[in-house]
């Protein structure tokens, strides 16, 4: 409303201003007076309008204040009512929650009690069933064990008899063969000694007597059987070089071929004594020089073994260098690069007394395993014969069982049918007292006395 009045006032002022300008241009005194009067009237109207505008603003301001106050009061009442309603709702929800929780707890307790009772009854039923099954199983096991024991006793008796006969025959054959082999070995040893003596006389060959060779021979003799190794063997085809000892390993074919494992004893005594003397003096230069000399000597010995004695497939692709003392063996083993070079370049395995004994024991176990495998064929043949004999024995037992069953059936027939027939015939006969029976049939009394 105020905006419209203001716009109207501005429009009137514009019209009056235009009118005044128009009239002044005509310079009419009468009009000028009227215009002045009109100006004054307009000023009064403007003042009145301004006063009305002021009064309207004050009224609007008062009305707005009253409205705000009333609205604030209404909001406060609404807030109080809302807070009260929320409080009531919260209290009611809390009460309902407590009631529901108690109801749920009671329901769970009831369910738990019912479930525990059901579980207990189920467990009791299961225990009774398991106890019954255990008793049944025990009776079944006892019956089965008894039956198996009877079968085992029968089978053991038959097997023991058959095995004793076959093993006795086999052992007799083996003993005779071993006696022949022993006799042949004795003759060969005597011949070998004679040939060795003749060879030493003719060629003046130096006898083996060094410390390393003697110790190596003792180790081989203690661990391996005489037929598992040989001394002074030509392992390389087309060469006259003889290795001190060579272990017999079985070949890959089935013709009892032999693959030799060369074993040569080496003992650089002078070099080792120089190294010990250098350690005693504590001179680092001498120690280093002695160590290098020892390495060179060991490499030379390894090359000598490789070139002279290793010849695959007649031999293994590696050889064994035996050092007779643990001290010199430890000096060599301390140099990992030296061991690696000996194995990679010359295919030589360096051993001391302890390590060689371990290797020989491993080979001995392998020989025993091989012997067991070779004799397994004979064992299988014996077991096959035992199986056949047992099948024949089973047939005889079944036949005897059939005969016994036939006799039992006939006995049942006699005891059943014949007895009932006799009883029917004698049914009408009067039964006598015991005294009358004995007087009439005195032979019954004689039979009783005889049985007693």
C-alpha angles and dihedrals in degrees: 000000000000091000092053092050091048091051091049091050092051091049092051091049090052093050092048091047091051091047092051092050091050094049095046089055088060093047097219112164094204092051090047090057092049090048092053089049089049090051091054091048090050091050090053091047090049092050090049091048092050090051090050090049091052092048091048091051092050091049091047090049092050091047090050091050091050091047091050092048091048091046092050091050091048091049092049091051090047091049092050091048091045092049091049091048092049091048092050091046092049093049091048092048091048091051092048091048092051090049092048091047092051090047091049092047091051090048091050091048091052091047091048092051091048091046093049091050091049092047092048092050090046091050091049090050091048092049090052091048093046091048090051092046090047091053091047091048091047091051090047092048092048091049092046093047091049091050092045091048090054091048091045092051091050093046093044092053092050094042093046092052094047094043092048091053095045095041091048090053092045093049092048090052092046092048091052091048092047090050090053091047092048091050091049092048091052091053091046092049091051090049091046091052091050092048091046092051091048091048093051091049094049100040101027090226117183112250120237107255108134121128095248094050093048093049092046091051091051092051093049092046093050098048108027131054117248092251093053097069140021137205127232098015128173100224100168119073114238093013130107094207114123123207117215095234135001127188118223114235123182116254126233096252127074096243094092091254119172131227113198124223107203116221117185127179117223127182117175091193098169094048092048091049090051090052091050091049090050090052090050092054093045092222106151094201092053091045092051092047092048091049092051090048090051091051092050091049093049091049090050091050091048091050089049092054092045096050097042107037113019113090116150130233090024088051136020116275090250138047136209124240111201119207108194098212130056092221096063090038089055091051090055095043091052088069105072092179090055093051091048092051092047092052097041101040105028102021091231126147113205116215139177128205093278098044093044090051089052092049092048091049089052090051090048090055088050091051091051091049090050091050090051090051091049092050093044089086091061091047091052090050091052091047089049091053090047090050091052092048090048091052089052089048090050091052091051091048091050090048091049090047089053091051091048091049090051091052091049091051090051090048090050088051091052094044094044113037098027094046092050090048092052091047091052090051093049096042093099094047115105116247113236129211119260092257093052091047093055093045093049097040107030091164089072089061090050090052092051091050090048092050091050 
